[in-house]
Amino acid sequence: MASLSFYPIRAKPSGGDFRSFRRQSLARPSRVGFRVFASEGQAEPDLSVTVNGLHMPNPFVIGSGPPGTNYTVMKRAFDEGWGAVIAKTVSLDAAKVINVTPRYARLRAGANGSAKGQIIGWENIELISDRPLETMLKEFKQLKEEYPDRILIASIMEEYDKAAWEELIDRVEQTGIDALEINFSCPHGMPERKMGAAVGQDCALLEEVCGWINAKATVPVWAKMTPNITDITQPARVALSSGCEGVSAINTIMSVMGINLNTLRPEPCVEGYSTPGGYSCKAVHPIALGKVMSIAKMMKAEFGEDYSLSGIGGVETGGDAAEFILLGANTVQVCTGVMMHGYGLVKKLCSELKDFMKMHNFSSIEDFRGASLEYFTTHTDLVQRQKEAIRQRKAIRQGLQSDKDWTGDGFVKESESMVSN
Ligand SMILES: Cc1cc2nc3c(=O)[nH]c(=O)nc-3n(C[C@H](O)[C@H](O)[C@H](O)COP(=O)(O)O)c2cc1C
């Protein structure tokens, strides 16, 4: 069977050249086109993807958070085979980032959240990285020296200050990282400093900050979106039209995990008090699919194929990932799934995604990316479609499938009844 392979026809210029290349084309992000070649007898599906010029062995990316918090764990991720790693979000002054304990609360399936039930929901009130920026930068540099062919993406966040963003981008890029993901979506802790979701929820602010970032950055930029907004397509549109190469969605959903019915105090409980946190894990997967579907439709209608989309939320199986890809995602990020199942999860994800692809005879990710998007429509259209389907079924009953009723004399009239009812 002939299979399809995708080769970039305009890859990023080699090495550091991409930075000056990107600077020249700020108004329009750099694009990678694909030419299709036929090759014979490819047995195993090809999981590799090339996104904004970045080649990854598979679409599975470590999402920003505890699984990308230091050199040791990011190295582990590369060794286990993750397609790319997004480090825990960094800012210029880690001393301003003060975490509390406990900062996680979990929701279990089963009667009254029985301790034996499977974890389906995870709330965190964790801030961005509290490790010194210098330390994180040293570790990025070391990782890129040891894994020059693997994709390391820095996640960054700063205050509403152009010079601070420029300094952060400059220092992070000097480590050799391959791309930037901008955390416009952290739901807790940082809004007081006009950071994270405070920017992602305000399109005017977002446009201005994206303008600063894209004027400075020389590597591809992904904007990470918050779901804590009425219409997620609005900030996604602003980010892309302000020069970002891609969007990632979703960050965590604003939540209160629960109230302890003995103490009457909310969870997670810090010195008797709590604060709303970010919800992740399996329970958010359908919400994430909904948000990604909306963004993908908007991107398809307004931006075309060249911009990238990274799906995030509740991924624990290859099937979960396939769903994001079927909606148009180029890559799929996993955060809580890695915290629960470890870095080896990527092997299971790859083999389950391959099984899905074999079942449908897909040989590459591009073979099915976005394939389910066209089946989303409006409710009014569903009503129309159902009306038409019922009409057709009735027509069939009155026509060809009612052979016993046919007299032979009125054959033409009777068969016409199939379409005229
Ligand atoms: C404990 C924890 C810490 C996180 N920290 C960050 C962070 O520093 N930056 C960021 O962009 N997202 C952060 N996230 C959000 C995740 O990257 C991801 O968007 C979200 O958890 C949904 O995906 P998941 O269900 O696979 O975890 C964090 C998530 C968790 C659970």
The ligand as an SDF file (V2000), in Angstrom:
LIG
                    3D

 31 33  0  0  0  0  0  0  0  0999 V2000
    0.5810   21.3270   39.5030 C   0  0  0  0  0  0  0  0  0  0  0  0
    0.4550   22.0520   38.1970 C   0  0  0  0  0  0  0  0  0  0  0  0
    1.2950   23.0990   37.9010 C   0  0  0  0  0  0  0  0  0  0  0  0
    1.1800   23.7810   36.6740 C   0  0  0  0  0  0  0  0  0  0  0  0
    2.0440   24.7900   36.3880 N   0  0  0  0  0  0  0  0  0  0  0  0
    1.9720   25.4180   35.1780 C   0  0  0  0  0  0  0  0  0  0  0  0
    2.9210   26.4160   34.8190 C   0  0  0  0  0  0  0  0  0  0  0  0
    3.8560   26.7390   35.5500 O   0  0  0  0  0  0  0  0  0  0  0  0
    2.7730   27.0110   33.6080 N   0  0  0  0  0  0  0  0  0  0  0  0
    1.7790   26.6810   32.7340 C   0  0  0  0  0  0  0  0  0  0  0  0
    1.7000   27.2480   31.6390 O   0  0  0  0  0  0  0  0  0  0  0  0
    0.8810   25.7150   33.0430 N   0  0  0  0  0  0  0  0  0  0  0  0
    0.9690   25.0790   34.2350 C   0  0  0  0  0  0  0  0  0  0  0  0
    0.0740   24.0840   34.5350 N   0  0  0  0  0  0  0  0  0  0  0  0
   -1.0310   23.7650   33.5870 C   0  0  0  0  0  0  0  0  0  0  0  0
   -0.7040   22.5640   32.6970 C   0  0  0  0  0  0  0  0  0  0  0  0
    0.4100   22.7980   31.8610 O   0  0  0  0  0  0  0  0  0  0  0  0
   -1.9160   22.2090   31.7970 C   0  0  0  0  0  0  0  0  0  0  0  0
   -2.2240   23.3050   30.9720 O   0  0  0  0  0  0  0  0  0  0  0  0
   -3.1650   21.8320   32.6010 C   0  0  0  0  0  0  0  0  0  0  0  0
   -2.8310   21.1840   33.7980 O   0  0  0  0  0  0  0  0  0  0  0  0
   -4.1250   20.9230   31.8040 C   0  0  0  0  0  0  0  0  0  0  0  0
   -3.4790   19.7690   31.3250 O   0  0  0  0  0  0  0  0  0  0  0  0
   -3.4190   18.3610   32.1110 P   0  0  0  0  0  0  0  0  0  0  0  0
   -4.8260   17.9260   32.3900 O   0  0  0  0  0  0  0  0  0  0  0  0
   -2.6610   17.4420   31.1980 O   0  0  0  0  0  0  0  0  0  0  0  0
   -2.6540   18.6260   33.3800 O   0  0  0  0  0  0  0  0  0  0  0  0
    0.1780   23.3870   35.7470 C   0  0  0  0  0  0  0  0  0  0  0  0
   -0.6570   22.3100   36.0460 C   0  0  0  0  0  0  0  0  0  0  0  0
   -0.5330   21.6380   37.2500 C   0  0  0  0  0  0  0  0  0  0  0  0
   -1.4450   20.4710   37.5330 C   0  0  0  0  0  0  0  0  0  0  0  0
  1  2  1  0
  2  3  1  0
  2 30  2  0
  3  4  2  0
  4  5  1  0
  4 28  1  0
  5  6  2  0
  6  7  1  0
  6 13  1  0
  7  8  2  0
  7  9  1  0
  9 10  1  0
 10 11  2  0
 10 12  1  0
 12 13  2  0
 13 14  1  0
 14 15  1  0
 14 28  1  0
 15 16  1  0
 16 17  1  0
 16 18  1  0
 18 19  1  0
 18 20  1  0
 20 21  1  0
 20 22  1  0
 22 23  1  0
 23 24  1  0
 24 25  2  0
 24 26  1  0
 24 27  1  0
 28 29  2  0
 29 30  1  0
 30 31  1  0
M  END
$$$$
